[in-house]
Every structure is written in structure tokens, then in C-alpha cells.
Amino acid sequence: MDGSDHRRRERVHPRTTRPRGSRGDGVIPHARSEVRVGTSGWVYANWRGVFYPKDLRRGHELEYLSRRLNTVEINGSFYSLQRPQRYLRWKAATPDDFRFAVKGSRFITHMKQLHDVDSALANFFASGVLALEEKLGPILWQLPPRLAFDPDRLASFLDRLPRSTGGAAALARHHDDKVTFEPHTDVETDRPLRYALEARHPSFADPRCLALLRTHDIALVVADTAGKWPYLEELTTDFLYVRLHGDTEMYTSGYTPAALTTWAGRIERWRDRGLDVYVYFDNDTHAKAPGDAMALADELGLHHSPPGAESRE
């Protein structure tokens, strides 16, 4: 099964705003037409002996993965505020061309449900996200399945998102006392920020939602959930953010070679149109994610170290 029978191709609409960084405002624009493939998280006990060598030193998992894939999605930031030292350590452990996607706080998406989030956003950015500097990729906001589309609520939330790392640093300086550590509120270079919204309620297919996302340059996540949640494939900005949760069973099943070839074809078509694409495998329960990610990277001609390559000490 290639997983394509229930899916439809994305609709392409004219952009309503210019790409960020194109206004001569001092913000460095994004490099164009890059494809990145990785996993959602990297520390899983059952990956040892399957993806990671059994004798790999603890704490070297990210270093090992980053020599084989060119991106990873940070999931710990969803559950709690991390620390600047941790982000700095992750940055130092990875190659220069590596990129991190960062999952936004569930306090914002699931508990506050996008309402009254000024302090929470400041705390999130003060926690060290900006310490990733040039290695910071898109920031993901995953919404709970029960949260339906509310145009006023979504518009208010999107209006509050800083458009660049400099703006995020300014916001971070307004953090509250939930930041109990030394905050990170400075950036070396002002860069545009990218955001992606993963919606799981069918009401987010509303044309008003798509218009809001296009106005704010926010990607609508293309999420393969093995049919559990609606499949939305709409182009709303200059990049796509794809989350592959499982081909036939969410979080559990792997992707067949035929399914990966189908996904590679989609990604190639997006890339040929000048779109950047970020892909993350979240089918980690049976350690399928890293192998599927490497197989897709091979299909796309993305180079990585051979499986036997040693991790740098």
C-alpha cells in the first residue's frame, strides 16, 4: 500500500505576502529549494542496536544521527521548557549544515489553546531556542484533536508570533518567573522565522484558515496519520512541513519501499517548484523512523555518512 489512495494534491494559490527577508529590512533571507529529512526526536532506547550501535556512548545519539540525516525535530520542548545550555550543546554536537525543527510548547497549544499566550511565548523563546542561531529551522505548533478552527483565536495567535529571531529575542525579554534559569534573549544575526501548524480537527480545512495561514506565511503541516486524522495538503507559504506518523498504523508501522518512492515523488515535485521541504518521521514505537528517514533520503539523493561511520568523540 502506497498510502496515496485517500490523498489529494495540494492546491496552489498566489502568495498574498512577499517572502520574509525580501524587503531590504536587514533580515537574512532563507536559502531556497532545500530538502531536509529527519526524525521526531532522537533518544529512544529501542533504537539502540537497530539504528544506533549498541556500544555507542550515552549522550552521543544526536551526534551519530546528525552525520546520517540533515535535520531533527526537537520534541522535549513540547513537554517542558528546555535550557539554553541544552540548546547550545545540541548546536555544538551537529555539523554546520544541520537544522533543528523545534516543537512549540503544549502549554500554549493544548492547555492555553492559543489564548492569552503572550507570557508563554516569551518564556518559550527565552528558554534557549534562539541559541540555535543559524541551525534553527521551522517551529512547529501541533494542535490538539479537539481544538476546532476559530478564526479570531487563530488570527490573534498568529499575530503574536515574532517574524524574526530579533523580534523573538525582544519578546523573550518579557518572560515571567516561570523561567527559573538564566534566559537566552540575544541573537547574533536577525533571521526570519518559519512556523508550521499541525491541525488535527477537520474544521481547519476551512478556506478562512488557509487564508490566514497564507497572510502570515505559516505552513499547514502535511501529516500522514494512517487515516486517524484528516489529511490536509495545502500550500500556504514557501515551504512544506511533512510529518510521517506511520503508513498503516500511527506511530508503529514502517513505510514500504513503494510508499517511500511515492513520498519521494511528491517531495521532488515540490522541490522542482522552488519550495523547501522538511520531512520528519514520527513512527518511532518499533524503531522504524530512522531507517525510513535514511531510505527516503537515499531516494532523494541526499548524502549522509555510511552506516558504519564512527561518531566523533
PAVO-751925 format. One line per 2 residues: number of its first residue (from 1); for each residue x, y, z of N, C-alpha, C. Coordinates in nm, 2 decimals. Layout:
BEGIN
NUM	X Y Z X Y Z X Y Z ~ ...
REM end
This chain:
BEGIN
1	0.08 -0.12 0.00 0.00 0.00 0.00 0.09 0.12 0.00 ~ 0.06 0.22 -0.10 0.15 0.33 -0.10 0.09 0.45 -0.03
3	-0.03 0.44 0.03 -0.09 0.54 0.11 -0.14 0.66 0.03 ~ -0.15 0.65 -0.10 -0.19 0.76 -0.18 -0.33 0.77 -0.22
5	-0.41 0.66 -0.19 -0.54 0.65 -0.25 -0.64 0.75 -0.19 ~ -0.62 0.79 -0.06 -0.71 0.88 0.01 -0.66 1.02 0.01
7	-0.56 1.05 -0.06 -0.50 1.18 -0.06 -0.52 1.26 -0.18 ~ -0.51 1.39 -0.17 -0.53 1.47 -0.29 -0.41 1.57 -0.30
9	-0.39 1.62 -0.42 -0.27 1.70 -0.44 -0.30 1.84 -0.38 ~ -0.20 1.91 -0.35 -0.21 2.04 -0.29 -0.27 2.14 -0.39
11	-0.35 2.23 -0.33 -0.39 2.34 -0.42 -0.29 2.46 -0.40 ~ -0.26 2.52 -0.52 -0.17 2.63 -0.51 -0.24 2.76 -0.54
13	-0.22 2.85 -0.45 -0.28 2.99 -0.45 -0.17 3.09 -0.46 ~ -0.19 3.20 -0.52 -0.10 3.31 -0.53 -0.06 3.35 -0.39
15	0.06 3.38 -0.36 0.11 3.43 -0.23 0.05 3.57 -0.21 ~ 0.00 3.59 -0.09 -0.05 3.72 -0.05 0.05 3.81 0.01
17	0.17 3.76 0.05 0.28 3.84 0.10 0.41 3.80 0.04 ~ 0.50 3.89 0.04 0.63 3.85 -0.01 0.71 3.77 0.08
19	0.81 3.69 0.04 0.89 3.60 0.13 0.95 3.69 0.23 ~ 0.96 3.64 0.35 1.03 3.72 0.46 1.17 3.74 0.42
21	1.23 3.86 0.45 1.36 3.89 0.42 1.38 3.95 0.28 ~ 1.27 3.97 0.21 1.29 4.02 0.07 1.27 4.17 0.07
23	1.25 4.24 0.18 1.21 4.38 0.18 1.32 4.47 0.20 ~ 1.45 4.42 0.21 1.56 4.51 0.23 1.56 4.56 0.38
25	1.51 4.48 0.47 1.49 4.52 0.61 1.61 4.47 0.70 ~ 1.71 4.42 0.64 1.83 4.37 0.72 1.81 4.23 0.77
27	1.70 4.16 0.74 1.68 4.03 0.78 1.74 3.93 0.67 ~ 1.82 3.84 0.71 1.88 3.75 0.61 1.77 3.66 0.56
29	1.75 3.65 0.43 1.65 3.56 0.37 1.69 3.41 0.38 ~ 1.60 3.32 0.36 1.63 3.18 0.36 1.69 3.14 0.23
31	1.78 3.04 0.24 1.83 2.98 0.11 1.71 2.90 0.06 ~ 1.70 2.89 -0.08 1.59 2.83 -0.14 1.61 2.69 -0.18
33	1.49 2.62 -0.19 1.49 2.48 -0.25 1.58 2.38 -0.19 ~ 1.57 2.37 -0.06 1.64 2.27 0.01 1.54 2.16 0.07
35	1.59 2.04 0.07 1.51 1.93 0.13 1.58 1.87 0.25 ~ 1.51 1.86 0.36 1.57 1.80 0.48 1.48 1.69 0.53
37	1.54 1.58 0.56 1.47 1.46 0.61 1.53 1.42 0.74 ~ 1.45 1.40 0.84 1.50 1.35 0.97 1.39 1.28 1.05
39	1.41 1.28 1.18 1.31 1.21 1.27 1.26 1.30 1.38 ~ 1.15 1.26 1.44 1.10 1.34 1.55 1.16 1.29 1.68
41	1.26 1.36 1.73 1.33 1.31 1.85 1.45 1.22 1.81 ~ 1.53 1.19 1.91 1.65 1.10 1.87 1.69 1.01 1.99
43	1.64 1.03 2.11 1.68 0.94 2.22 1.56 0.85 2.25 ~ 1.58 0.73 2.20 1.48 0.62 2.21 1.56 0.49 2.25
45	1.53 0.43 2.35 1.60 0.31 2.40 1.60 0.20 2.29 ~ 1.48 0.18 2.22 1.47 0.07 2.12 1.54 0.10 1.99
47	1.60 0.22 1.98 1.68 0.24 1.86 1.82 0.19 1.87 ~ 1.86 0.16 1.99 2.00 0.11 2.02 2.00 -0.04 1.97
49	2.10 -0.07 1.89 2.11 -0.20 1.83 2.03 -0.21 1.70 ~ 1.95 -0.11 1.67 1.87 -0.11 1.54 1.93 0.00 1.45
51	1.93 0.12 1.51 1.99 0.24 1.43 2.13 0.27 1.50 ~ 2.12 0.29 1.63 2.25 0.33 1.70 2.33 0.20 1.73
53	2.46 0.20 1.72 2.54 0.08 1.76 2.51 0.06 1.91 ~ 2.51 -0.07 1.95 2.49 -0.10 2.09 2.59 -0.04 2.19
55	2.71 -0.02 2.13 2.82 0.03 2.22 2.84 0.19 2.21 ~ 2.74 0.25 2.14 2.75 0.40 2.13 2.74 0.46 2.26
57	2.83 0.55 2.29 2.83 0.62 2.43 2.71 0.70 2.45 ~ 2.65 0.69 2.57 2.53 0.76 2.60 2.56 0.91 2.59
59	2.46 0.98 2.53 2.48 1.12 2.51 2.53 1.15 2.37 ~ 2.57 1.05 2.29 2.62 1.08 2.16 2.52 1.04 2.05
61	2.40 1.02 2.09 2.30 0.98 1.99 2.28 1.09 1.88 ~ 2.27 1.22 1.93 2.24 1.33 1.83 2.36 1.34 1.74
63	2.48 1.33 1.79 2.60 1.34 1.71 2.60 1.23 1.60 ~ 2.56 1.11 1.64 2.56 1.00 1.54 2.45 1.02 1.44
65	2.33 1.06 1.48 2.22 1.08 1.39 2.25 1.20 1.29 ~ 2.31 1.30 1.34 2.34 1.42 1.26 2.44 1.40 1.15
67	2.51 1.29 1.15 2.61 1.25 1.05 2.54 1.17 0.94 ~ 2.41 1.13 0.96 2.34 1.05 0.87 2.22 1.11 0.81
69	2.16 1.21 0.89 2.04 1.28 0.84 2.08 1.43 0.86 ~ 2.00 1.52 0.79 2.04 1.66 0.79 1.95 1.75 0.87
71	1.86 1.69 0.95 1.77 1.76 1.04 1.71 1.67 1.14 ~ 1.65 1.73 1.25 1.58 1.65 1.35 1.48 1.75 1.41
73	1.37 1.69 1.46 1.27 1.77 1.53 1.29 1.75 1.68 ~ 1.30 1.86 1.75 1.32 1.86 1.90 1.18 1.84 1.96
75	1.15 1.74 2.03 1.02 1.71 2.09 1.02 1.75 2.24 ~ 1.13 1.75 2.31 1.13 1.78 2.45 1.07 1.92 2.48
77	1.09 2.01 2.38 1.04 2.15 2.40 0.89 2.15 2.40 ~ 0.82 2.05 2.36 0.67 2.04 2.36 0.63 2.02 2.51
79	0.70 1.94 2.58 0.66 1.89 2.71 0.70 1.99 2.82 ~ 0.81 2.06 2.81 0.86 2.15 2.91 0.96 2.25 2.85
81	0.98 2.36 2.92 1.09 2.45 2.88 1.22 2.38 2.90 ~ 1.30 2.39 2.79 1.44 2.33 2.80 1.53 2.44 2.86
83	1.66 2.43 2.84 1.75 2.53 2.90 1.85 2.57 2.79 ~ 1.89 2.70 2.79 1.98 2.74 2.69 2.11 2.66 2.68
85	2.16 2.60 2.79 2.28 2.52 2.78 2.25 2.39 2.70 ~ 2.13 2.34 2.71 2.10 2.22 2.63 2.09 2.25 2.48
87	2.03 2.36 2.45 2.03 2.40 2.30 2.17 2.43 2.25 ~ 2.25 2.49 2.33 2.39 2.52 2.29 2.47 2.39 2.27
89	2.44 2.29 2.36 2.51 2.16 2.35 2.46 2.09 2.22 ~ 2.33 2.09 2.19 2.28 2.03 2.07 2.34 2.10 1.94
91	2.35 2.23 1.95 2.41 2.30 1.83 2.56 2.26 1.81 ~ 2.63 2.25 1.92 2.77 2.22 1.91 2.80 2.07 1.86
93	2.70 1.98 1.89 2.72 1.84 1.85 2.69 1.81 1.71 ~ 2.64 1.91 1.63 2.59 1.88 1.50 2.68 1.95 1.39
95	2.68 1.90 1.27 2.75 1.97 1.16 2.70 2.11 1.13 ~ 2.78 2.18 1.06 2.74 2.32 1.03 2.61 2.33 0.95
97	2.58 2.24 0.86 2.47 2.24 0.77 2.34 2.17 0.83 ~ 2.35 2.14 0.95 2.24 2.07 1.02 2.13 2.17 1.06
99	2.00 2.13 1.06 1.90 2.21 1.11 1.81 2.14 1.21 ~ 1.76 2.22 1.31 1.67 2.17 1.41 1.53 2.23 1.38
101	1.43 2.15 1.38 1.29 2.20 1.39 1.26 2.19 1.54 ~ 1.18 2.28 1.59 1.15 2.29 1.74 1.00 2.28 1.76
103	0.96 2.19 1.84 0.82 2.17 1.86 0.77 2.27 1.97 ~ 0.67 2.35 1.94 0.63 2.45 2.04 0.56 2.39 2.16
105	0.56 2.47 2.27 0.51 2.42 2.40 0.37 2.38 2.39 ~ 0.34 2.26 2.45 0.20 2.22 2.47 0.12 2.31 2.56
107	0.19 2.38 2.65 0.12 2.47 2.74 0.05 2.58 2.65 ~ 0.11 2.62 2.54 0.05 2.71 2.45 -0.06 2.65 2.37
109	-0.04 2.53 2.31 -0.13 2.47 2.22 -0.24 2.39 2.28 ~ -0.21 2.32 2.39 -0.31 2.22 2.45 -0.37 2.28 2.57
111	-0.30 2.35 2.66 -0.35 2.40 2.78 -0.42 2.54 2.76 ~ -0.34 2.63 2.71 -0.40 2.76 2.68 -0.48 2.76 2.55
113	-0.46 2.66 2.47 -0.53 2.65 2.34 -0.53 2.78 2.26 ~ -0.41 2.84 2.25 -0.37 2.95 2.17 -0.43 3.08 2.23
115	-0.49 3.08 2.34 -0.55 3.20 2.40 -0.46 3.26 2.51 ~ -0.44 3.39 2.51 -0.37 3.46 2.62 -0.23 3.39 2.64
117	-0.15 3.40 2.54 -0.02 3.33 2.53 0.10 3.42 2.53 ~ 0.08 3.55 2.56 0.20 3.64 2.54 0.31 3.60 2.63
119	0.29 3.57 2.76 0.39 3.53 2.85 0.45 3.40 2.82 ~ 0.36 3.31 2.78 0.41 3.17 2.74 0.50 3.17 2.62
121	0.47 3.26 2.52 0.55 3.27 2.41 0.69 3.33 2.45 ~ 0.68 3.43 2.53 0.81 3.49 2.58 0.90 3.39 2.65
123	0.83 3.31 2.73 0.91 3.20 2.81 0.97 3.10 2.71 ~ 0.89 3.06 2.61 0.94 2.96 2.51 1.06 3.01 2.44
125	1.06 3.14 2.40 1.17 3.19 2.32 1.29 3.22 2.42 ~ 1.26 3.25 2.54 1.37 3.27 2.64 1.44 3.14 2.68
127	1.38 3.03 2.66 1.43 2.90 2.71 1.56 2.85 2.63 ~ 1.59 2.92 2.53 1.72 2.88 2.46 1.70 2.85 2.31
129	1.58 2.85 2.26 1.55 2.82 2.12 1.64 2.90 2.03 ~ 1.66 3.03 2.06 1.73 3.12 1.98 1.88 3.10 1.98
131	1.93 3.02 2.08 2.07 2.98 2.09 2.11 2.89 1.97 ~ 2.02 2.83 1.90 2.05 2.75 1.79 2.10 2.84 1.67
133	2.07 2.97 1.67 2.11 3.06 1.57 2.08 3.01 1.43 ~ 2.19 2.99 1.34 2.17 2.96 1.20 2.12 2.81 1.19
135	2.12 2.73 1.29 2.07 2.59 1.28 1.93 2.58 1.32 ~ 1.86 2.69 1.35 1.72 2.69 1.38 1.64 2.68 1.26
137	1.56 2.57 1.24 1.47 2.56 1.13 1.33 2.60 1.17 ~ 1.22 2.54 1.12 1.09 2.58 1.15 1.05 2.55 1.29
139	0.95 2.62 1.34 0.89 2.60 1.47 0.76 2.54 1.45 ~ 0.73 2.42 1.51 0.60 2.35 1.49 0.51 2.38 1.60
141	0.38 2.41 1.57 0.27 2.42 1.66 0.18 2.31 1.63 ~ 0.17 2.21 1.72 0.08 2.09 1.70 -0.04 2.11 1.79
143	-0.16 2.12 1.72 -0.28 2.15 1.79 -0.35 2.02 1.84 ~ -0.42 2.02 1.95 -0.49 1.90 2.00 -0.61 1.87 1.90
145	-0.65 1.74 1.89 -0.76 1.70 1.80 -0.89 1.77 1.84 ~ -0.91 1.80 1.96 -1.04 1.86 2.00 -1.06 2.00 1.97
147	-0.95 2.07 1.93 -0.95 2.21 1.91 -0.99 2.24 1.77 ~ -1.11 2.30 1.76 -1.17 2.34 1.63 -1.12 2.47 1.58
149	-1.13 2.50 1.45 -1.09 2.62 1.40 -1.18 2.74 1.45 ~ -1.12 2.84 1.50 -1.18 2.96 1.54 -1.11 3.07 1.48
151	-1.16 3.14 1.38 -1.08 3.24 1.30 -1.03 3.35 1.39 ~ -1.10 3.40 1.49 -1.05 3.51 1.57 -0.94 3.46 1.66
153	-0.95 3.34 1.72 -0.85 3.29 1.80 -0.72 3.26 1.72 ~ -0.73 3.20 1.61 -0.61 3.17 1.53 -0.55 3.30 1.48
155	-0.62 3.39 1.44 -0.57 3.52 1.39 -0.49 3.59 1.50 ~ -0.55 3.59 1.62 -0.48 3.65 1.74 -0.35 3.59 1.77
157	-0.35 3.45 1.76 -0.23 3.38 1.79 -0.12 3.41 1.68 ~ -0.16 3.40 1.56 -0.06 3.42 1.45 0.00 3.57 1.46
159	-0.09 3.66 1.49 -0.04 3.80 1.50 0.07 3.82 1.61 ~ 0.07 3.73 1.71 0.16 3.74 1.82 0.30 3.67 1.79
161	0.30 3.59 1.69 0.43 3.52 1.66 0.53 3.62 1.60 ~ 0.65 3.63 1.66 0.75 3.72 1.60 0.80 3.67 1.47
163	0.83 3.76 1.38 0.86 3.72 1.24 1.01 3.69 1.22 ~ 1.09 3.73 1.32 1.23 3.71 1.30 1.29 3.68 1.44
165	1.42 3.63 1.43 1.48 3.59 1.56 1.51 3.72 1.65 ~ 1.53 3.83 1.58 1.54 3.96 1.66 1.42 3.99 1.73
167	1.30 3.98 1.66 1.17 4.00 1.73 1.15 3.90 1.84 ~ 1.19 3.78 1.82 1.17 3.68 1.92 1.26 3.71 2.04
169	1.38 3.76 2.02 1.46 3.79 2.13 1.40 3.91 2.21 ~ 1.35 4.01 2.14 1.28 4.12 2.21 1.16 4.07 2.29
171	1.09 3.98 2.24 0.97 3.92 2.31 1.02 3.84 2.43 ~ 1.13 3.76 2.41 1.19 3.68 2.52 1.22 3.76 2.64
173	1.26 3.88 2.63 1.30 3.97 2.74 1.18 4.00 2.83 ~ 1.06 3.97 2.79 0.94 3.99 2.87 0.89 3.86 2.94
175	0.98 3.76 2.95 0.95 3.64 3.01 0.90 3.66 3.16 ~ 0.83 3.57 3.21 0.79 3.58 3.35 0.87 3.49 3.44
177	0.83 3.47 3.57 0.91 3.40 3.67 0.90 3.25 3.65 ~ 0.83 3.20 3.55 0.84 3.05 3.51 0.97 3.02 3.45
179	1.04 3.12 3.40 1.18 3.10 3.36 1.27 3.11 3.48 ~ 1.31 3.00 3.54 1.38 2.99 3.66 1.53 2.98 3.64
181	1.58 2.99 3.52 1.72 2.98 3.48 1.76 3.11 3.41 ~ 1.89 3.12 3.38 1.93 3.24 3.30 1.88 3.23 3.16
183	1.80 3.32 3.12 1.73 3.32 2.99 1.83 3.35 2.87 ~ 1.80 3.31 2.75 1.88 3.34 2.64 1.79 3.44 2.55
185	1.83 3.57 2.55 1.74 3.67 2.49 1.82 3.76 2.39 ~ 1.93 3.71 2.34 2.00 3.78 2.24 2.03 3.69 2.12
187	2.05 3.75 2.00 2.08 3.68 1.88 2.20 3.75 1.81 ~ 2.28 3.67 1.75 2.40 3.73 1.67 2.35 3.80 1.54
189	2.26 3.73 1.48 2.21 3.78 1.35 2.06 3.77 1.34 ~ 1.99 3.87 1.29 1.85 3.87 1.28 1.81 3.79 1.15
191	1.74 3.68 1.18 1.70 3.59 1.07 1.55 3.57 1.07 ~ 1.49 3.54 0.95 1.34 3.52 0.95 1.31 3.39 1.02
193	1.19 3.39 1.08 1.15 3.26 1.15 1.04 3.20 1.06 ~ 1.04 3.07 1.06 0.94 2.99 0.99 0.86 2.91 1.10
195	0.73 2.91 1.07 0.64 2.83 1.16 0.55 2.74 1.07 ~ 0.51 2.63 1.14 0.42 2.53 1.08 0.31 2.49 1.18
197	0.19 2.48 1.13 0.08 2.45 1.22 0.03 2.31 1.18 ~ 0.03 2.22 1.28 -0.03 2.08 1.26 -0.17 2.08 1.32
199	-0.27 2.08 1.23 -0.41 2.08 1.28 -0.47 1.94 1.27 ~ -0.54 1.90 1.37 -0.60 1.76 1.37 -0.75 1.76 1.37
201	-0.81 1.88 1.37 -0.96 1.89 1.36 -0.99 1.92 1.22 ~ -1.09 1.85 1.16 -1.13 1.87 1.02 -1.17 2.01 0.99
203	-1.21 2.09 1.09 -1.26 2.23 1.06 -1.14 2.32 1.01 ~ -1.02 2.28 1.02 -0.91 2.36 0.98 -0.89 2.36 0.82
205	-0.97 2.28 0.76 -0.97 2.28 0.61 -1.05 2.40 0.56 ~ -1.11 2.48 0.65 -1.19 2.60 0.62 -1.10 2.70 0.53
207	-1.16 2.75 0.42 -1.08 2.84 0.34 -1.03 2.97 0.42 ~ -1.11 3.00 0.52 -1.07 3.12 0.60 -0.94 3.09 0.68
209	-0.92 2.96 0.72 -0.80 2.92 0.79 -0.68 2.93 0.69 ~ -0.70 2.87 0.57 -0.60 2.87 0.47 -0.56 3.02 0.44
211	-0.65 3.11 0.43 -0.62 3.25 0.40 -0.54 3.31 0.51 ~ -0.57 3.28 0.64 -0.50 3.33 0.75 -0.35 3.28 0.74
213	-0.34 3.15 0.72 -0.20 3.10 0.71 -0.12 3.16 0.60 ~ -0.18 3.18 0.48 -0.11 3.25 0.37 -0.08 3.39 0.41
215	-0.17 3.46 0.47 -0.14 3.60 0.51 -0.02 3.61 0.60 ~ -0.01 3.51 0.69 0.10 3.51 0.79 0.22 3.43 0.75
217	0.22 3.37 0.63 0.33 3.29 0.59 0.36 3.17 0.68 ~ 0.25 3.10 0.72 0.26 2.98 0.81 0.23 2.86 0.72
219	0.31 2.76 0.74 0.29 2.63 0.67 0.18 2.55 0.74 ~ 0.09 2.49 0.66 0.00 2.39 0.72 0.06 2.25 0.70
221	0.09 2.19 0.81 0.16 2.06 0.81 0.09 1.95 0.73 ~ 0.16 1.89 0.64 0.11 1.77 0.57 0.14 1.65 0.66
223	0.04 1.60 0.73 0.06 1.49 0.83 -0.01 1.36 0.78 ~ 0.08 1.26 0.77 0.03 1.12 0.74 0.01 1.05 0.87
225	-0.12 1.03 0.91 -0.15 0.97 1.03 -0.22 0.83 1.02 ~ -0.20 0.77 0.90 -0.26 0.64 0.87 -0.41 0.65 0.88
227	-0.47 0.76 0.85 -0.61 0.78 0.84 -0.67 0.82 0.97 ~ -0.60 0.84 1.08 -0.66 0.87 1.21 -0.71 1.02 1.21
229	-0.63 1.11 1.15 -0.67 1.25 1.15 -0.68 1.29 1.00 ~ -0.75 1.40 0.98 -0.77 1.44 0.84 -0.63 1.47 0.77
231	-0.62 1.44 0.64 -0.50 1.47 0.57 -0.52 1.60 0.49 ~ -0.44 1.70 0.53 -0.45 1.83 0.47 -0.32 1.86 0.39
233	-0.34 1.89 0.26 -0.23 1.92 0.18 -0.25 2.05 0.10 ~ -0.22 2.16 0.16 -0.25 2.29 0.11 -0.12 2.37 0.12
235	-0.08 2.43 0.01 0.04 2.52 0.01 0.00 2.66 0.06 ~ 0.06 2.70 0.17 0.02 2.83 0.23 0.14 2.92 0.24
237	0.26 2.87 0.21 0.38 2.96 0.22 0.49 2.90 0.13 ~ 0.61 2.94 0.15 0.72 2.90 0.05 0.79 2.77 0.09
239	0.74 2.70 0.19 0.80 2.57 0.23 0.69 2.47 0.27 ~ 0.72 2.34 0.28 0.63 2.24 0.33 0.69 2.17 0.45
241	0.61 2.14 0.54 0.65 2.07 0.66 0.57 1.94 0.66 ~ 0.64 1.83 0.66 0.57 1.70 0.64 0.60 1.61 0.77
243	0.50 1.56 0.83 0.52 1.47 0.94 0.46 1.33 0.91 ~ 0.54 1.23 0.91 0.50 1.09 0.87 0.50 1.01 0.99
245	0.37 0.99 1.04 0.35 0.92 1.17 0.33 0.77 1.16 ~ 0.33 0.72 1.03 0.31 0.58 1.01 0.22 0.55 0.89
247	0.26 0.45 0.81 0.19 0.43 0.68 0.06 0.37 0.70 ~ 0.05 0.26 0.78 -0.08 0.19 0.80 -0.12 0.19 0.95
249	-0.03 0.22 1.04 -0.07 0.23 1.18 0.01 0.34 1.25 ~ -0.05 0.44 1.31 0.01 0.56 1.36 0.12 0.52 1.47
251	0.23 0.58 1.45 0.35 0.57 1.54 0.42 0.43 1.53 ~ 0.36 0.33 1.47 0.40 0.20 1.48 0.46 0.14 1.35
253	0.38 0.16 1.24 0.42 0.09 1.12 0.53 0.16 1.04 ~ 0.61 0.09 0.97 0.71 0.15 0.88 0.65 0.18 0.75
255	0.73 0.24 0.66 0.69 0.27 0.53 0.76 0.17 0.43 ~ 0.68 0.11 0.34 0.73 0.02 0.24 0.81 0.10 0.14
257	0.90 0.03 0.07 0.97 0.10 -0.04 0.88 0.17 -0.14 ~ 0.77 0.11 -0.17 0.67 0.17 -0.26 0.62 0.30 -0.20
259	0.59 0.30 -0.07 0.53 0.42 -0.01 0.64 0.53 -0.01 ~ 0.76 0.49 0.02 0.87 0.59 0.03 0.89 0.65 -0.11
261	0.88 0.57 -0.21 0.90 0.62 -0.35 0.79 0.72 -0.39 ~ 0.67 0.69 -0.34 0.56 0.78 -0.36 0.58 0.92 -0.29
263	0.63 0.91 -0.17 0.66 1.03 -0.10 0.78 1.11 -0.16 ~ 0.88 1.03 -0.21 0.99 1.10 -0.27 0.94 1.17 -0.40
265	0.85 1.11 -0.47 0.80 1.18 -0.59 0.73 1.31 -0.56 ~ 0.65 1.31 -0.45 0.58 1.43 -0.41 0.68 1.54 -0.37
267	0.78 1.50 -0.30 0.88 1.59 -0.25 0.96 1.65 -0.37 ~ 1.00 1.57 -0.46 1.07 1.61 -0.58 0.99 1.72 -0.66
269	0.86 1.69 -0.67 0.77 1.79 -0.74 0.77 1.92 -0.66 ~ 0.76 1.92 -0.53 0.76 2.04 -0.45 0.90 2.11 -0.47
271	1.00 2.04 -0.46 1.14 2.10 -0.48 1.16 2.16 -0.62 ~ 1.11 2.09 -0.72 1.12 2.14 -0.85 1.05 2.28 -0.87
273	0.95 2.30 -0.78 0.88 2.43 -0.79 0.94 2.54 -0.70 ~ 1.06 2.51 -0.65 1.13 2.61 -0.57 1.09 2.61 -0.43
275	1.02 2.51 -0.38 0.98 2.50 -0.24 1.08 2.43 -0.15 ~ 1.10 2.48 -0.03 1.18 2.40 0.06 1.09 2.30 0.13
277	1.15 2.18 0.17 1.07 2.07 0.22 1.14 2.02 0.35 ~ 1.07 2.01 0.46 1.12 1.95 0.58 1.03 1.83 0.61
279	1.09 1.71 0.63 1.02 1.59 0.65 1.07 1.52 0.78 ~ 0.97 1.48 0.86 1.01 1.42 0.99 0.93 1.29 1.01
281	1.00 1.18 1.03 0.93 1.05 1.06 0.91 1.04 1.21 ~ 0.79 1.01 1.25 0.75 1.00 1.39 0.70 0.86 1.42
283	0.73 0.76 1.34 0.69 0.62 1.36 0.80 0.55 1.44 ~ 0.81 0.59 1.57 0.93 0.55 1.65 0.90 0.43 1.74
285	0.78 0.39 1.75 0.75 0.29 1.85 0.83 0.16 1.83 ~ 0.84 0.12 1.71 0.92 0.00 1.68 1.05 0.03 1.60
287	1.10 0.15 1.63 1.23 0.20 1.58 1.23 0.20 1.42 ~ 1.12 0.23 1.36 1.11 0.24 1.22 1.16 0.37 1.16
289	1.15 0.48 1.25 1.17 0.62 1.20 1.31 0.64 1.13 ~ 1.42 0.60 1.20 1.55 0.64 1.14 1.58 0.56 1.01
291	1.54 0.44 1.01 1.56 0.36 0.88 1.48 0.42 0.77 ~ 1.35 0.45 0.80 1.27 0.51 0.69 1.32 0.64 0.65
293	1.37 0.72 0.74 1.43 0.85 0.71 1.55 0.84 0.62 ~ 1.64 0.75 0.65 1.76 0.73 0.57 1.72 0.67 0.43
295	1.62 0.58 0.43 1.58 0.53 0.30 1.52 0.64 0.21 ~ 1.44 0.73 0.27 1.38 0.84 0.19 1.49 0.94 0.15
297	1.59 0.96 0.24 1.70 1.05 0.20 1.77 0.99 0.08 ~ 1.79 0.86 0.08 1.86 0.79 -0.03 1.78 0.81 -0.16
299	1.65 0.79 -0.15 1.56 0.81 -0.27 1.58 0.95 -0.33 ~ 1.60 1.05 -0.24 1.61 1.19 -0.28 1.75 1.23 -0.32
301	1.84 1.14 -0.30 1.98 1.17 -0.33 2.05 1.26 -0.23 ~ 2.00 1.26 -0.11 2.06 1.34 0.00 2.18 1.25 0.06
303	2.29 1.31 0.07 2.41 1.23 0.11 2.42 1.23 0.26 ~ 2.46 1.12 0.31 2.49 1.10 0.45 2.60 1.00 0.47
305	2.65 1.00 0.59 2.76 0.91 0.62 2.72 0.76 0.61 ~ 2.80 0.67 0.57 2.76 0.53 0.56 2.73 0.48 0.70
307	2.65 0.37 0.71 2.60 0.32 0.84 2.72 0.29 0.93 ~ 2.83 0.25 0.88 2.94 0.21 0.97 3.03 0.32 1.01
309	3.00 0.45 0.97 3.08 0.56 1.01 3.09 0.58 1.16 ~ 3.20 0.62 1.21 3.22 0.64 1.35 3.17 0.78 1.39
311	3.11 0.78 1.51 3.07 0.91 1.57 3.19 0.98 1.63 ~ 3.20 1.11 1.61 3.31 1.19 1.66 3.31 1.19 1.81
313	3.42 1.17 1.88 3.42 1.17 2.03 3.44 1.31 2.08
REM end
